[in-house]
Amino acid sequence: MDWNRIEGNWKEAKGKIKQKWGQLTDDDLAQVNGSREQLEGKIQQRYGLAKDLIRKDIDDWLKTQP
């Protein structure tokens, strides 16, 4: 799956994202509103991980999505 499909189906994707990154709140996801860059920032804020690690984690997650 590519990010454009995530953006287009943001309401549906939020649940899957929350399953993967459970520390993200509904408010976090509302602020992200489909923006990958903002999602990376929120994950970094909540988990304290390096930006490149987060980018790889999101890429890996996208590959597992139907």
Wavefront OBJ file of the C-alpha trace (Angstrom):
o trace
v 0.000 0.000 0.000
v 1.219 3.502 -0.651
v 0.721 6.601 1.436
v -1.758 8.155 -1.021
v -4.211 5.372 -0.216
v -3.700 5.975 3.504
v -4.458 9.670 3.040
v -7.542 8.898 0.969
v -8.890 6.473 3.562
v -7.682 8.300 6.650
v -10.695 7.453 8.831
v -10.228 3.754 8.124
v -6.435 3.935 8.447
v -6.547 5.623 11.870
v -7.687 2.415 13.551
v -4.895 0.389 11.968
v -2.339 3.044 12.873
v -3.581 3.084 16.447
v -3.209 -0.714 16.628
v 0.411 -0.439 15.502
v 1.345 2.661 17.535
v -0.926 2.440 20.567
v 0.540 5.433 22.362
v -0.930 7.774 19.755
v -4.137 9.426 20.900
v -7.259 10.225 18.899
v -6.250 13.881 19.147
v -2.816 13.066 17.700
v -4.411 11.320 14.749
v -6.905 14.144 14.239
v -3.993 16.608 14.065
v -2.073 14.387 11.636
v -5.115 14.221 9.331
v -3.363 12.002 6.773
v 0.000 13.774 6.685
v 2.851 11.264 6.797
v 5.312 13.900 7.957
v 3.085 14.855 10.875
v 2.521 11.191 11.732
v 6.280 10.668 11.851
v 6.565 13.671 14.193
v 3.818 12.387 16.505
v 5.371 8.918 16.674
v 8.745 10.493 17.415
v 7.180 12.610 20.158
v 5.362 9.673 21.794
v 8.053 7.004 21.433
v 11.272 9.044 21.448
v 12.689 7.235 18.405
v 14.988 8.587 15.698
v 13.266 9.999 12.605
v 14.970 7.542 10.212
v 13.889 4.606 12.378
v 10.296 5.854 12.361
v 10.357 6.313 8.578
v 11.540 2.705 8.136
v 8.938 1.441 10.615
v 6.156 3.196 8.675
v 7.491 1.842 5.366
v 7.565 -1.680 6.817
v 4.021 -1.256 8.159
v 2.779 -0.013 4.773
v 4.129 -3.167 3.097
v 1.947 -5.302 5.380
v -1.259 -3.426 4.584
v -3.617 -4.958 1.996
l 1 2 3 4 5 6 7 8 9 10 11 12 13 14 15 16 17 18 19 20 21 22 23 24 25 26 27 28 29 30 31 32 33 34 35 36 37 38 39 40 41 42 43 44 45 46 47 48 49 50 51 52 53 54 55 56 57 58 59 60 61 62 63 64 65 66
